[in-house]
Amino acid sequence: MALLEVSDLRTSFTTVDGVMPAVDGVSFSLDTGKTLGIVGESGCGKSVTSLSIMRLVPNPPGKITHGTIMFDGHDLLKKSEVEMRKVRGNEIAMIFQEPMTSLNPVFTIGQQIGEAITLHQKLSSREALAKSIEMLKLVGIPSPEKRVKEYPHQMSGGMRQRVMIAMALSCHPKLLIADEPTTALDVTIQAQILELMNDLQDRLGTAIMLITHDLGVVAETADDVAVMYAGKIVEQCEADELFKSPCHPYTIGLMNSIPKIGSGARRLQVIDGVVPNPYQMPKGCRFHPRCDWAQDACRESQPELVDIGGGHLVRCWRAGEVLA
């Protein structure tokens, strides 16, 4: 049985301009010890999907209107807020995009890591401090006994991101949600953070849901990939299969927009047009105004997510032709 199974999840935001469907019928599953990469451009619904799983969508204006989120055999959408507080940080942990704004500037690193440990594992202050030092050592921060007494502003961006990972893993969660964990980090530190996450997953057996717009990160870490566009998953399969045989025109556009070097290098390709207005989604396939493959069926009705073979799911009327 899958550790996490999201089925037909719908999350919308009500504003003065109307109702915006940020996540519209998203379904996927994630097994223990595996990594699922969720990719797509800004505004496609990746982060709202993760916040929906954590039940952290601000209400109002946001609301989860439909679907189930089965985690370890229980529907998170049926849990009370008190029950969810026992899940967050303990069984499901999250690394947010920007560590400087996620860490409290007036508390030491040790106090912030120790808070979750004290709350969920019922340890004393002294035991929590010892566990905090152990977690800093685990994520490769030098002189953890000294660093545990420091404040976030005394650390570099890479160190703060490691602290966020230490906080997220301090209670040994079954699921780690990493929302753009390498954003704003230089390439060297990015590689170290990804290597650290892979290493910790091997040691602790944690399932990881990795949210990113960087296909290079996905290729490096993910077992399976879901590509999102305008609130819907348009392609989903094993990572190797996606890079070998992308079948949705949007996925192909993302692949072609990756800079290449060497003899195969060519002019950088772009996807024409812009992301649709979330309040006025186009009829039919949401990608059709930007798609070179679009035909009448694409403009008239929304395609379903269908299996074209071997668990490779594609939401496209012409997926078979694209594959051919």
HUNOR-V136635 format. One record per backbone hydrogen bond with DSSP energy under -1.0 kcal/mol. CO is the residue of the C=O (numbers start at 1). NH is the residue of the N-H. E is the energy in kcal/mol with one decimal. If there is no record, write none. Layout:
co=CO nh=NH e=E
co=CO nh=NH e=E
This chain:
co=3 nh=72 e=-2.9
co=4 nh=30 e=-2.6
co=5 nh=70 e=-2.7
co=6 nh=28 e=-1.9
co=7 nh=68 e=-1.9
co=9 nh=25 e=-1.3
co=9 nh=26 e=-2.1
co=10 nh=65 e=-2.2
co=10 nh=66 e=-1.3
co=11 nh=23 e=-2.3
co=12 nh=63 e=-2.1
co=13 nh=20 e=-3.2
co=15 nh=18 e=-1.4
co=18 nh=15 e=-2.8
co=20 nh=13 e=-2.2
co=20 nh=22 e=-1.4
co=23 nh=11 e=-2.2
co=26 nh=9 e=-2.8
co=28 nh=6 e=-2.9
co=30 nh=3 e=-1.1
co=30 nh=4 e=-2.2
co=31 nh=34 e=-1.8
co=34 nh=208 e=-2.6
co=35 nh=223 e=-2.6
co=35 nh=224 e=-1.9
co=36 nh=210 e=-2.8
co=37 nh=226 e=-2.9
co=38 nh=212 e=-2.3
co=39 nh=228 e=-3.2
co=41 nh=44 e=-1.5
co=44 nh=231 e=-1.9
co=45 nh=49 e=-1.8
co=46 nh=50 e=-1.7
co=47 nh=51 e=-2.5
co=48 nh=52 e=-2.0
co=49 nh=53 e=-1.8
co=50 nh=54 e=-1.9
co=51 nh=56 e=-3.2
co=58 nh=62 e=-2.7
co=61 nh=14 e=-2.2
co=63 nh=12 e=-2.4
co=66 nh=10 e=-2.1
co=68 nh=7 e=-2.7
co=69 nh=76 e=-3.0
co=70 nh=5 e=-2.8
co=71 nh=74 e=-1.6
co=74 nh=71 e=-3.4
co=75 nh=78 e=-1.5
co=76 nh=79 e=-1.0
co=80 nh=84 e=-2.3
co=81 nh=85 e=-1.8
co=84 nh=88 e=-2.9
co=87 nh=91 e=-2.4
co=87 nh=92 e=-2.3
co=91 nh=174 e=-1.4
co=91 nh=175 e=-2.0
co=92 nh=89 e=-3.3
co=93 nh=177 e=-3.1
co=95 nh=179 e=-2.7
co=98 nh=102 e=-1.4
co=99 nh=103 e=-1.7
co=104 nh=107 e=-1.2
co=108 nh=112 e=-1.8
co=109 nh=113 e=-2.4
co=110 nh=114 e=-2.5
co=111 nh=115 e=-1.2
co=113 nh=117 e=-1.2
co=114 nh=118 e=-3.0
co=115 nh=119 e=-2.2
co=116 nh=120 e=-2.7
co=117 nh=121 e=-2.3
co=124 nh=128 e=-2.7
co=125 nh=129 e=-2.0
co=126 nh=130 e=-2.0
co=127 nh=131 e=-2.2
co=128 nh=132 e=-2.3
co=129 nh=133 e=-2.2
co=130 nh=134 e=-2.0
co=131 nh=135 e=-2.3
co=132 nh=136 e=-2.3
co=133 nh=137 e=-2.0
co=134 nh=138 e=-1.9
co=135 nh=139 e=-1.7
co=136 nh=141 e=-2.5
co=137 nh=140 e=-1.3
co=143 nh=146 e=-1.1
co=143 nh=147 e=-2.5
co=144 nh=148 e=-2.2
co=146 nh=149 e=-1.5
co=147 nh=150 e=-1.8
co=148 nh=110 e=-2.5
co=150 nh=109 e=-2.8
co=151 nh=154 e=-2.1
co=152 nh=155 e=-1.8
co=156 nh=160 e=-2.5
co=157 nh=161 e=-2.0
co=158 nh=162 e=-1.8
co=159 nh=163 e=-2.2
co=160 nh=164 e=-2.2
co=161 nh=165 e=-1.9
co=162 nh=166 e=-2.6
co=163 nh=167 e=-2.7
co=164 nh=168 e=-2.4
co=165 nh=169 e=-2.2
co=169 nh=172 e=-2.0
co=174 nh=207 e=-2.5
co=175 nh=93 e=-2.5
co=176 nh=209 e=-2.7
co=177 nh=95 e=-3.0
co=178 nh=211 e=-3.1
co=180 nh=183 e=-1.5
co=182 nh=185 e=-1.6
co=186 nh=190 e=-2.8
co=187 nh=191 e=-2.2
co=188 nh=192 e=-1.7
co=189 nh=193 e=-2.6
co=190 nh=194 e=-2.3
co=191 nh=195 e=-2.2
co=192 nh=196 e=-2.3
co=193 nh=197 e=-2.4
co=194 nh=198 e=-2.3
co=195 nh=199 e=-2.4
co=196 nh=200 e=-2.7
co=197 nh=201 e=-2.1
co=198 nh=202 e=-2.1
co=199 nh=203 e=-1.9
co=200 nh=204 e=-3.0
co=201 nh=205 e=-2.5
co=207 nh=176 e=-3.0
co=208 nh=36 e=-2.6
co=209 nh=178 e=-2.6
co=210 nh=38 e=-3.1
co=211 nh=180 e=-2.8
co=214 nh=218 e=-1.6
co=215 nh=219 e=-2.5
co=216 nh=220 e=-1.5
co=217 nh=221 e=-1.6
co=218 nh=222 e=-2.2
co=223 nh=239 e=-2.5
co=224 nh=37 e=-3.0
co=225 nh=237 e=-1.9
co=226 nh=39 e=-2.3
co=227 nh=234 e=-3.0
co=227 nh=235 e=-1.2
co=229 nh=232 e=-1.6
co=231 nh=24 e=-2.9
co=232 nh=229 e=-3.0
co=234 nh=315 e=-2.9
co=235 nh=227 e=-3.3
co=236 nh=313 e=-3.1
co=237 nh=225 e=-3.1
co=238 nh=242 e=-2.2
co=239 nh=243 e=-2.0
co=240 nh=244 e=-1.7
co=241 nh=245 e=-3.2
co=248 nh=252 e=-2.4
co=249 nh=253 e=-2.1
co=250 nh=254 e=-2.2
co=251 nh=255 e=-2.5
co=252 nh=256 e=-2.5
co=253 nh=257 e=-1.0
co=255 nh=258 e=-1.3
co=256 nh=269 e=-1.1
co=262 nh=265 e=-1.6
co=277 nh=280 e=-1.7
co=285 nh=288 e=-1.1
co=287 nh=290 e=-2.0
co=288 nh=291 e=-1.2
co=295 nh=299 e=-1.2
co=296 nh=300 e=-1.0
co=297 nh=301 e=-2.2
co=298 nh=285 e=-2.8
co=306 nh=314 e=-2.5
co=309 nh=312 e=-1.0
co=312 nh=308 e=-2.8
co=313 nh=236 e=-2.6
co=314 nh=306 e=-2.5
co=316 nh=319 e=-1.1
co=318 nh=322 e=-2.4
co=319 nh=323 e=-2.5
co=320 nh=324 e=-2.0
